[in-house]
Amino acid sequence: MRGLILALLSLLFISGDSGQYLPQLLANASSIIQREGPANRVYPLLWNGVSQDSIEAKETFVGYAKQQEQSAQTAYWLNKLVEQDAPEAAWALYQQNRHIPSYVKYLQVAAKGGVPEAQLIYAMSLNEPAQREFWLKEAAEKGFVAAQTALADWYLLQQQPQKAKPWLAKTASLDTQSAFKYGRLLWSEQSFDEAREWLNRSALEGNTQAKRFVSLINSYQINTPEQVGAYTWPEDKQCHQRIQLFATSLSTLARADDLYNKYQNDPRLVSLSLCVAPPVWLEQDILSCSDNFQGQGRLGCDITPLAPAIDQRNISHAVVVADQGKANINNGVMYLDLSDAYSVFVHELAHFAGFIDEYPLSRMAARRYCSDGFGIQNLPIQPPNIVFDGQLTYMPQSTLNQWVTLRPSVVIAESKTCDAIGIKAYKPSGEITFMEHHDSGVIPPLYLALWEAQLAIPEVQRPISMNLFQSFHAKGQQVEAGYWLGRYQIATKPITDEEHTAGIESAI
């Protein structure tokens, strides 16, 4: 209150002063500012200049106010300036009082008055997409770099790269992250030389993602499936499953390479008869993929173009990393997207061996899997980690026997697998395992033993050859379908009882 009274008295004093000559008012104000004199002498002088429609006085007024600490006096004078249609003053007032909810109105005044900084913040406060885009464009078109980068990011988020491109082109030379994004966008358009320039520039400026992408470009080569060469699988271990990662873009290659490296350094899985090859980088238009493949509501691709590479490398299972979609397994092919963590990859690897989820399945899935026909009509064999009520005279008895054989002290606990249809299911662990929550990271020793035992039984496998048979058959390509059916029959030829027993014993 005291500050407000002093401001009013100063205004009355200056108003009565005969010195209304504008240059002198500005000079007096500047002198007081330079001497760090009291604000209650500066504001009235500048206000007189504002009253004479002086742009210089208005700019000096706002600049000075921004440098002052928040106070009732500063708020009073800025409010007066706002009333004179000065959006810059509204922006300054909001900045000093943004912690007070009622001051949001000044942000709106500043934005609508054309202050680009205010327009950016106002845009980001809005939830309605069209309004956010409108205000981002308003700020970006005024040359405000932060708004231009934000608008480009907005378009990329909305899967509209062509709208993002001109804004990235404007900011790439000013912002290392924009340079990276611009380079990545150019690469997706197959403008490889120009893309390399921007990615290299961003990498030299210290952008970690750009450094990673430049390293990948230098380490991998883009191929067609026909160009994929032979691969020498490890000779110092059995490879019951020979797994190949595939990627069709720089982004998916980065994800696939990360999954591969993490797998190679995962001590939990080293005992398993799994062999994973480094990613194959395919031309981007090789695979036709969708996040709602064949209307199934999940990620999938037509994998028939991969046949030459599958044949050349004798691949039993494939992992396709795509941009977006729900992770799943389908007859020897794992589909992952850019957001899937390594823990999802490990969870899905277990599905390759026939493990079933320990979280509640959907009602439809539970009806399919939690029934007496399980293991006969739906799957080649009972899943190694689950049994359920009503099956104790069926195949689950052998599963229980296997649990006890591999770990005599096994703890049998309830699983949520079949909850959706009210059937009790049981698992060989009292812990929340990686089959219930993939990110728990818990793979009990018994699960690893069960996993290895499963890998040793060819007839329980669902290799990619079955997927290729079905895909070629659906296309009417019967010669190719017959070839892959033959490959499938060879790969899943049953082993003898003695070989089965030996496989279990080796897993103990």
Buried (B, 14 or more C-beta within 10 A) or exposed (E): EEBEEBBEEBBEEBEEEEEEEBEEBBEBBBEBBEEEEEBBBBBBBBBBBBBEEBEEBBBBBBEBBBEBEBEEBBBBBBEBBBEEEBBBBBBBBBBBBBEEEEBBEBBBBBBBBEBBBBBBBBBEBBEEEEEBBEBBBBBBEBEBBBBBBBBBBBBBEEEEBEBBBEBBBBBBEEBBBBBBBBBBBBBBEEBEEEBBBBBBBBBEBEBEBBBBBBEBBEEBEBBEBEBBEEBEBEEEEBBBBBBBBBBBBBBBBBBBBBBBEBBEEEEBBEBBBBBBBBBBBBBBEBBEBBBEBEEEEBBBBBBBBBBEBBBBBBBBBBBBBBBEBBBBBBBBBBBBBBEBBBBBBBBBBBBBBBBBBBEBBEEEBBBBBBBEEBBEEEBBBBBBBBBBEEBEEBBBEEBBEBBEBBBEEBEBEEBBBBBBBEBBBBBBBEBEBBBBBBEBEBBBEBBBBBBBBBBBBBEBBBBBBBBBBBBBBEEEBEEBBEBBBEBBEEBBEEBEEEEBEEBBEEBE
